[in-house]
Amino acid sequence: MIIARSSLTPFNGLAATRIPERFAASGSDCGKLSSFLVNALSADFNMSLTSKQTRHLRSLAHSLKPVVMVGSAGLSEAVIREIDLSLTHHELIKVKISAADRDERKTLINKICDAIQCECAQTIGHTAVLYRVADKPVISLPND
């Protein structure tokens, strides 16, 4: 089952929505999945990390290698699904984006964060560090 974040059900200061299995299938159901994501995740999501928490996440991500790479073909449902699964499993990942210019990379990162309800902790060049709280959190963020 795919887990998506939204403000529909409270969860640890955040929210979690489970996407039914019939929408998680690949192939012809991709259109159903995208329309379900648009409808289910249209609610506002605001995780807003503090600067102390962002610094902590950046220090943890320093030794990580990129898990997902977005190619020149751009963002697709399969790439979004893979990033979502990686964040569900790892909680903190690096994504390498091969977009031509800075504005296009920034747009792609914003689309990813909006689609899977995660927070971008850092961007350096073509690499973005994404974070989302897991069901059973492994990373403990510092409090202010």
N, C-alpha and C positions, 0 to 999 in steps of 0.2 A: 504494500500500500504506500502511496506517495503522501508525504505530509507537506502541507502548504501553510504558510503563516497568514493570518488575517485577524481582524478585530472582531470576529464572530463569536469565539469562545475564549474566555480568559484563561491564560496559562502562564503562571509565573511572571506576571507583569506584561507578558506578551499574549499571543493567541495562537491556537493551532486548529487547523481544519483538515480533516482527513478526506482525501479524494477517493471516491469509490474505485474498486478494481476495474470496472468496465471502462473507465476513462483512462486508466493507466496503461492499457494495452497499446502496442505500437501498430503501425500500418494505417488502416483506414480510420481508426479512432482518433488520429492526431487532430483533426478538426474539432471533434467533440471535446478533446482535452483542452485545446486552446480556448474554445468558447466557455468551457467550465471554469478555467482559470480566470478568464476575464470577468465572469460573473461572480465567482466566489471570492476573488481577491480584489474586487473593486473598492472595498472599504479601505479607509486610510490606515496606514501602518506607520508607526513612528517609534522606532526602537531608541534612537538618539543616545549614542554612547557618550560618556563624558571624556574629557581629554585624558584623564588618568587611565580610564579603561582602554581607550584607543592606543595609548603608549604601551600598555601591557600586552594587548593583542599584537601590535607591531613587533614587540620583542619576541613573542612566541612564534610568530610567522617568519622570523628572520632565517631560520634554518630549513624551512619548508621548500619543497620543489613544487612547481605548478602541477596541479592535478588535472585540470581541464584546459584545453587550448581551443580558442575560438579562431577559426581560420579565416581566410579571405572571403569565403562564401557568406560569412556573417552569422547572425544568431538564428538558430532554428529550434523547433520544438524538442528535438533530440538533444541538443546542446543544453537547453534549459533544464530538461529532465535529468541529464547527467550532473549538472551543477547542483540541482536540488538533492539528488541522491548522495552526492559527495558531501554536501553540507549536513545532511541528515546523519551521515556516518561519522564525519570528522569534526564537525562544528566550526572549524577554521581552515580555510583552504586558500591557495593561490590560483588565480586564473590568468593565463597568458592570452592577450588579445592582439591579433595581428591586423589591426586596422591601420589605415594609411596615416591619418592625422589625429592630433590630440582631441579635437572636438568630436570626431567620430568615435574614438575610444571612450570618451566621457559619456556620450549618448548611449553606447552599448552597455557600459557599466550601470548606468541609471536604469536601463530597460531590464537588465538582469536582476538588479536589486528590487525593482517594482514587481517583477514577475514572480519571484520566489520569496519575497519578503525577508530580505537579509540586509545586513549593514556593511558598507564598504569601509574598512578600517584604514586602508592605505592604497595609493596608486603610485607606482614608480615606473615610468616609461610605459612598457607594454604589459606590465604585471599589476594585477589588482588583488588585494587581500580581502576576502569576504568572510563574514562571521554571522552565525545564527545560532541561537540557543537550542540545544538538543532536548529531546524528551527527558533524558537522564544526563544532565550537564556534566561534562568532564572538566571544562575550563571554569574556574571560579574567578569572576571579575572583581577587582578591588572596589570597595565602596569609597565614596568621597568623605 
